[in-house]
Amino acid sequence: ASGQFTDKEQTITYVYTKDPVVGGSVLVKYVDGAGNTLSDNVVKSGNIGDDYSTEQKAIPGYTFKEVQGSASGQFTDKEQTITYVYTKDPVVGGSVLVKYVDGAGNTLSDNVVKSGNIGDDYSTEQKAIPGYTFKEVQGSASGQFTDQEQTVTYVYTKDPVAGGNVTVKYVDGAGNTISDNVVKSGNIGDDYSTDQKAIPGYTFKEVQGSASG
């Protein structure tokens, strides 16, 4: 710049603009509550002091919960991370069928059906069934609902009940006792068997009734 001196004081000012300086990037992440990535990361670039903004995405099957970090702001000399957190939408899972049976598979009590969303916990209960004792559970008594139906079976054994005695008699053709009676005892449903005796002076003719049962 050039000019001429006058009788007045003059001021000459040179004005500059600051050269842009590339700032640290802004990393935008989209994750579920466990930190699993749900959508591709987005990287924002700019100069220090420039404004940035980030966007919430619509992610099928998930609902936005919160943003961690500043969704908008300015680039600095540091890298910044902005995290959008989502929760998974509930999906109805396959039911859990709970059965109560004896060893032969006969139903002893009404079935119970448990319902819930995939990933939810379920638990089942052992019932007290009169006249039966719990033996074992087949399947997972507790667990999580999946996309498949599940069956849990509680198996019981019948409590023993004393049955009527079986009396074994040894008689001649006139019904006279020729050897002491034998009395068999046991629970209802148990097997019994009886024996033919060798009785001196007598020959076996026949058995009346069921020799075993």
C-alpha positions as CSV (number, residue, x, y, z in Angstrom):
1,A,0.0,0.0,0.0
2,S,1.3,3.5,-0.7
3,G,0.0,7.0,-0.5
4,Q,1.0,10.6,0.5
5,F,1.5,12.1,3.8
6,T,-1.0,14.8,4.7
7,D,-1.4,17.2,7.7
8,K,-3.6,14.5,9.3
9,E,-2.5,11.4,11.2
10,Q,-3.3,8.3,9.2
11,T,-3.7,4.6,10.3
12,I,-3.1,1.8,7.9
13,T,-4.5,-1.6,9.0
14,Y,-3.7,-5.0,7.5
15,V,-6.5,-7.5,8.2
16,Y,-5.9,-11.3,8.2
17,T,-8.1,-14.4,8.4
18,K,-6.9,-17.4,10.4
19,D,-6.0,-20.4,8.2
20,P,-8.4,-23.3,8.9
21,V,-7.0,-26.1,11.0
22,V,-8.5,-29.6,10.6
23,G,-10.1,-30.7,13.8
24,G,-10.5,-34.1,15.3
25,S,-13.2,-36.2,13.7
26,V,-16.6,-36.9,15.2
27,L,-17.4,-40.6,15.3
28,V,-21.2,-41.4,15.4
29,K,-22.1,-44.9,16.6
30,Y,-25.5,-46.7,16.7
31,V,-25.6,-49.5,19.3
32,D,-27.9,-51.6,21.6
33,G,-27.7,-51.6,25.4
34,A,-24.9,-54.2,25.2
35,G,-22.8,-52.1,22.9
36,N,-23.5,-54.2,19.8
37,T,-23.4,-52.2,16.5
38,L,-26.8,-51.9,14.9
39,S,-25.9,-49.7,12.0
40,D,-22.7,-48.4,10.2
41,N,-20.7,-45.8,12.0
42,V,-20.7,-42.3,10.6
43,V,-17.6,-40.1,10.6
44,K,-17.9,-36.3,10.5
45,S,-14.9,-34.2,9.5
46,G,-14.4,-30.4,9.8
47,N,-12.1,-27.6,10.9
48,I,-11.6,-26.6,14.5
49,G,-14.5,-24.3,15.4
50,D,-16.8,-25.4,12.6
51,D,-20.2,-26.7,13.7
52,Y,-21.2,-30.3,13.4
53,S,-24.5,-32.1,13.9
54,T,-25.4,-35.8,14.1
55,E,-28.6,-37.7,13.3
56,Q,-30.7,-40.3,15.0
57,K,-31.4,-43.2,12.6
58,A,-34.6,-45.3,12.3
59,I,-33.4,-48.9,12.9
60,P,-36.1,-51.6,12.2
61,G,-36.8,-53.7,15.3
62,Y,-35.3,-51.2,17.7
63,T,-36.5,-48.1,19.6
64,F,-34.2,-45.1,20.3
65,K,-33.4,-44.8,24.0
66,E,-30.7,-42.0,24.5
67,V,-27.7,-40.3,23.0
68,Q,-24.4,-40.3,24.8
69,G,-22.3,-37.3,24.0
70,S,-23.2,-34.0,22.3
71,A,-25.5,-34.6,19.3
72,S,-24.3,-31.3,17.9
73,G,-21.5,-28.9,18.7
74,Q,-18.1,-27.8,17.3
75,F,-15.1,-29.6,16.0
76,T,-12.1,-29.3,18.4
77,D,-8.5,-30.5,18.3
78,K,-9.7,-33.8,19.9
79,E,-11.6,-36.7,18.4
80,Q,-15.2,-37.0,19.8
81,T,-17.6,-39.9,19.9
82,I,-21.4,-39.6,19.9
83,T,-23.3,-42.8,20.7
84,Y,-27.0,-43.4,19.9
85,V,-28.3,-46.1,22.1
86,Y,-31.4,-48.3,21.1
87,T,-33.5,-51.0,22.9
88,K,-34.7,-54.0,21.0
89,D,-38.4,-54.1,20.4
90,P,-40.1,-57.1,22.1
91,V,-41.0,-60.1,19.9
92,V,-43.4,-62.6,21.2
93,G,-41.7,-66.0,21.7
94,G,-42.9,-69.5,21.4
95,S,-44.9,-70.7,24.4
96,V,-43.6,-73.0,27.2
97,L,-45.9,-76.0,27.8
98,V,-45.6,-77.5,31.3
99,K,-46.9,-81.0,31.7
100,Y,-47.5,-83.2,34.9
101,V,-47.5,-86.9,34.1
102,D,-46.8,-90.4,35.6
103,G,-44.2,-92.8,34.2
104,A,-46.6,-93.9,31.5
105,G,-47.2,-90.4,30.3
106,N,-50.7,-90.2,31.8
107,T,-51.7,-86.6,32.7
108,L,-52.0,-86.1,36.5
109,S,-52.7,-82.4,36.6
110,D,-53.8,-79.6,34.2
111,N,-51.1,-78.4,31.8
112,V,-49.7,-74.9,32.3
113,V,-48.8,-72.6,29.4
114,K,-46.2,-69.8,29.9
115,S,-46.0,-66.9,27.4
116,G,-43.5,-64.2,27.0
117,N,-41.2,-62.3,24.6
118,I,-38.0,-63.7,23.1
119,G,-35.2,-63.3,25.6
120,D,-37.5,-63.0,28.6
121,D,-36.9,-65.4,31.5
122,Y,-39.4,-68.1,32.4
123,S,-39.7,-70.4,35.3
124,T,-41.9,-73.5,36.0
125,E,-43.1,-75.0,39.2
126,Q,-43.2,-78.5,40.6
127,K,-46.8,-79.3,41.8
128,A,-47.7,-81.3,44.9
129,I,-50.0,-84.1,43.5
130,P,-51.8,-86.2,46.2
131,G,-50.9,-89.9,45.9
132,Y,-47.8,-89.3,43.8
133,T,-44.1,-88.5,44.5
134,F,-42.1,-86.2,42.2
135,K,-39.4,-88.2,40.3
136,E,-37.8,-85.9,37.7
137,V,-38.2,-83.0,35.3
138,Q,-37.6,-83.4,31.6
139,G,-36.6,-80.2,29.8
140,S,-35.4,-76.9,31.3
141,A,-37.4,-76.0,34.4
142,S,-36.3,-72.4,33.9
143,G,-34.7,-70.5,31.0
144,Q,-35.6,-68.0,28.3
145,F,-38.3,-67.8,25.7
146,T,-37.1,-68.4,22.2
147,D,-38.7,-68.4,18.8
148,Q,-39.6,-72.1,19.2
149,E,-42.2,-73.7,21.5
150,Q,-40.7,-75.6,24.4
151,T,-42.1,-78.4,26.6
152,V,-41.2,-79.0,30.3
153,T,-42.4,-82.3,31.8
154,Y,-42.7,-83.1,35.5
155,V,-42.7,-86.8,36.0
156,Y,-44.2,-88.5,39.1
157,T,-44.4,-92.0,40.5
158,K,-47.5,-93.4,42.2
159,D,-47.2,-93.8,45.9
160,P,-47.5,-97.5,47.0
161,V,-51.0,-98.5,48.4
162,A,-51.3,-101.8,50.2
163,G,-53.4,-104.2,48.3
164,G,-55.7,-106.9,49.5
165,N,-53.9,-110.1,50.6
166,V,-53.7,-113.2,48.3
167,T,-54.5,-116.3,50.3
168,V,-53.2,-119.6,48.9
169,K,-55.1,-122.7,50.0
170,Y,-54.2,-126.4,49.6
171,V,-57.3,-128.7,49.7
172,D,-58.6,-132.0,48.7
173,G,-61.6,-132.6,46.4
174,A,-64.0,-132.1,49.4
175,G,-62.4,-128.8,50.4
176,N,-60.5,-130.1,53.4
177,T,-57.2,-128.3,54.2
178,I,-54.3,-130.6,53.6
179,S,-51.5,-128.0,54.1
180,D,-51.2,-124.6,55.8
181,N,-52.5,-121.6,53.9
182,V,-49.9,-119.2,52.5
183,V,-50.7,-115.4,52.7
184,K,-49.1,-113.1,50.1
185,S,-49.0,-109.3,50.8
186,G,-48.1,-106.4,48.5
187,N,-49.1,-103.1,47.1
188,I,-51.8,-102.5,44.5
189,G,-50.2,-103.2,41.1
190,D,-47.3,-105.2,42.4
191,D,-46.9,-108.7,40.9
192,Y,-47.5,-111.9,43.0
193,S,-46.9,-115.5,42.3
194,T,-48.0,-118.7,44.1
195,D,-46.4,-122.2,44.3
196,Q,-47.7,-125.7,43.9
197,K,-46.7,-127.8,46.9
198,A,-45.7,-131.4,46.9
199,I,-48.0,-133.0,49.5
200,P,-47.3,-136.6,50.5
201,G,-50.2,-138.9,49.7
202,Y,-51.7,-136.4,47.3
203,T,-51.4,-135.7,43.6
204,F,-51.9,-132.2,42.2
205,K,-55.1,-131.9,40.2
206,E,-55.8,-128.3,39.3
207,V,-55.5,-124.7,40.5
208,Q,-58.6,-122.5,41.0
209,G,-58.0,-118.8,40.6
210,S,-54.9,-117.0,39.1
211,A,-51.7,-118.7,40.2
212,S,-50.0,-115.3,39.4
213,G,-51.1,-111.8,38.8
